[in-house]
């Protein structure tokens, strides 16, 4: 598929995507991209975040490719059974966090993202992980990718794939996304 044939839904994580990080830059550069907006970017709650994603997919006019980061990935995997499969072409996921860790509940309160679903997503997906992500061990990320039916790529020592870890422009990520996009076909084709 080509970018022009899709509606790219950016699904940011905690705190939203800034203009300086890779998701913010992709939003500015890709004309068919739009952000899935959340009412509260600093206190993620599963039900509200899932509802926003489901509504964004339902409102899409072209096949959807989801581009999710961090807790945006957890939103996606919780929303997957509720998404219109006739609209979702695939999901590009970067930097899954382990919100099943007890310290996450202490830091963010009752968020509802645990336990993380372990069912296949039902559409093509790839998960990029970092070998030194402070938010998730690479082995945990790989196990989830397998459970979701997603391809798994260890991108090296990348931190959490955010502006703080140096992922502003991130041309390697854009190339990985372009490669993934080239493997997709419109849903139902």
MIMAR-789827 format. One line per field, with one value per residue (C-alpha): residue in one letter; residue number from 1; x, y, z. Coordinates in Angstrom, 1 decimal, padded with zeros to 4 digits. Example, Ala and Ser with C-alpha at 12.3 -4.5 7.8 and 13.67 -1.06 7.14 Angstrom:
2
residu c(A|S)
num c(1|2)
east c(012.3|013.7)
north c(-004.5|-001.1)
up c(007.8|007.1)
This chain:
189
residu c(X|X|X|X|X|X|X|X|X|X|X|X|X|X|X|X|X|X|X|X|X|X|X|X|X|X|X|X|X|X|X|X|X|X|X|X|X|X|X|X|X|X|X|X|X|X|X|X|X|X|X|X|X|X|X|X|X|X|X|X|X|X|X|X|X|X|X|X|X|X|X|X|X|X|X|X|X|X|X|X|X|X|X|X|X|X|X|X|X|X|X|X|X|X|X|X|X|X|X|X|X|X|X|X|X|X|X|X|X|X|X|X|X|X|X|X|X|X|X|X|X|X|X|X|X|X|X|X|X|X|X|X|X|X|X|X|X|X|X|X|X|X|X|X|X|X|X|X|X|X|X|X|X|X|X|X|X|X|X|X|X|X|X|X|X|X|X|X|X|X|X|X|X|X|X|X|X|X|X|X|X|X|X|X|X|X|X|X|X)
num c(1|2|3|4|5|6|7|8|9|10|11|12|13|14|15|16|17|18|19|20|21|22|23|24|25|26|27|28|29|30|31|32|33|34|35|36|37|38|39|40|41|42|43|44|45|46|47|48|49|50|51|52|53|54|55|56|57|58|59|60|61|62|63|64|65|66|67|68|69|70|71|72|73|74|75|76|77|78|79|80|81|82|83|84|85|86|87|88|89|90|91|92|93|94|95|96|97|98|99|100|101|102|103|104|105|106|107|108|109|110|111|112|113|114|115|116|117|118|119|120|121|122|123|124|125|126|127|128|129|130|131|132|133|134|135|136|137|138|139|140|141|142|143|144|145|146|147|148|149|150|151|152|153|154|155|156|157|158|159|160|161|162|163|164|165|166|167|168|169|170|171|172|173|174|175|176|177|178|179|180|181|182|183|184|185|186|187|188|189)
east c(000.0|001.0|000.5|-001.9|-004.1|-004.4|-005.5|-002.7|-003.8|-001.1|-001.8|000.6|001.4|001.5|001.9|001.0|003.5|005.4|006.3|009.9|009.5|009.1|005.3|004.9|007.2|005.4|002.1|003.5|005.1|002.4|-000.7|-003.1|-002.0|-004.0|-003.7|-006.1|-007.0|-007.4|-009.2|-006.4|-002.9|-001.4|-003.7|-004.4|-007.5|-008.1|-011.8|-011.6|-008.5|-009.9|-013.2|-011.3|-009.4|-012.5|-014.3|-011.3|-011.2|-014.9|-014.7|-012.0|-012.8|-009.8|-008.1|-006.4|-002.8|-002.3|001.1|001.2|003.8|004.1|000.7|-000.8|000.1|-001.7|-004.7|-004.5|-004.3|-007.2|-009.2|-008.3|-011.4|-013.7|-012.1|-013.8|-011.6|-012.9|-011.0|-007.7|-004.9|-002.2|-000.4|003.1|003.9|007.0|008.2|005.6|005.7|005.1|002.2|001.8|004.7|003.5|005.4|003.3|000.1|001.8|002.9|-000.3|-003.0|-005.7|-005.4|-007.0|-004.3|-003.4|-003.5|-002.2|-004.3|-002.5|-004.9|-004.0|-004.8|-006.5|-004.6|-000.9|001.4|005.0|006.4|009.7|011.5|014.6|017.2|017.6|014.0|013.6|009.8|009.9|012.3|012.9|011.9|008.6|008.0|008.9|006.4|003.6|004.5|004.2|000.9|-000.5|000.6|003.0|006.4|009.1|012.1|014.8|016.0|019.1|019.8|017.1|015.8|012.0|011.9|011.0|012.5|014.5|016.2|017.1|014.2|013.2|013.5|014.3|014.9|015.5|012.0|010.5|012.3|011.0|007.5|007.8|008.9|006.0|003.5|004.7|003.7|000.1|-003.0|-006.3|-008.5|-010.7|-008.6)
north c(000.0|003.6|006.4|008.1|005.0|005.0|006.9|006.8|007.0|008.0|006.5|008.3|007.2|009.0|012.8|012.8|013.1|016.3|018.2|017.2|013.4|011.0|010.7|014.5|014.8|012.1|013.9|017.0|015.2|012.7|014.3|011.4|011.1|012.3|011.8|009.8|012.5|011.6|013.7|013.3|012.6|012.5|010.0|007.1|005.2|002.1|002.5|006.2|005.6|002.5|004.3|007.1|004.7|002.7|005.9|007.2|003.9|003.9|007.5|006.6|006.9|004.9|001.7|002.5|001.9|002.3|003.8|003.3|004.1|003.1|003.0|003.7|000.1|-001.1|000.9|-000.8|-004.3|-003.7|-002.1|-004.8|-007.0|-003.9|-002.5|-002.8|-005.4|-004.2|-000.9|-001.9|-002.8|-003.1|-001.8|-000.4|-000.6|000.9|000.6|-001.4|-000.6|-003.2|-001.7|-005.0|-004.0|-003.2|000.1|001.4|001.1|003.0|005.7|006.0|004.6|002.3|002.5|-000.7|-001.7|-004.8|-007.6|-007.1|-009.1|-012.0|-012.8|-012.3|-008.8|-010.1|-007.9|-007.6|-006.0|-005.4|-004.5|-002.7|-003.1|-001.7|-003.9|-001.3|000.1|001.0|000.4|-003.2|-006.1|-007.2|-010.8|-009.6|-007.5|-010.5|-012.8|-010.2|-009.8|-013.6|-013.7|-010.9|-012.5|-009.6|-009.6|-008.7|-006.6|-005.6|-002.2|-002.2|000.1|002.7|003.6|004.1|005.6|009.1|012.5|012.0|009.0|010.9|009.9|013.1|012.7|008.9|008.1|004.4|004.3|005.9|003.3|000.4|001.9|002.2|-001.4|-002.5|-000.4|-002.0|-005.5|-004.4|-004.9|-003.2|-005.1|-007.6|-007.6)
up c(000.0|-000.4|002.2|-000.1|-000.1|003.7|006.7|009.2|012.7|015.1|018.6|021.0|024.5|027.9|027.5|023.8|020.9|020.9|017.7|018.4|018.6|015.7|015.9|015.9|012.9|011.0|011.6|010.1|007.1|006.1|004.7|005.5|009.1|012.1|015.8|017.9|020.5|024.2|026.8|029.3|028.0|031.5|033.2|030.7|031.4|029.3|028.6|027.5|025.4|023.8|023.0|021.3|019.1|018.2|017.2|015.1|013.2|012.7|011.3|008.7|005.0|003.8|005.0|008.3|009.3|013.1|014.3|018.0|020.7|024.3|026.1|022.7|021.9|025.0|023.9|020.5|021.8|024.1|021.3|018.6|019.2|018.9|015.7|012.3|010.6|007.2|007.9|009.6|007.1|009.8|012.9|013.3|017.0|018.6|022.2|024.2|027.9|030.6|032.5|034.4|036.6|040.2|040.2|037.2|039.3|042.1|039.6|037.5|039.7|038.5|034.7|033.5|031.0|032.9|032.2|028.7|026.2|024.6|021.7|018.0|016.7|013.6|011.2|010.1|012.7|013.6|017.0|017.2|020.6|022.1|023.8|026.5|026.9|030.6|030.3|029.0|028.9|025.3|026.2|027.4|024.3|022.1|024.0|023.5|019.8|019.4|021.2|019.1|015.8|015.1|013.5|016.0|015.4|018.0|016.8|019.0|022.0|021.4|024.9|024.8|021.2|022.4|022.1|025.3|023.8|020.7|018.4|016.8|013.0|013.3|009.6|010.4|011.8|008.7|006.6|008.7|008.5|004.7|004.4|006.6|004.6|001.4|002.6|003.4|001.2|001.7|004.2|002.5|-000.7)
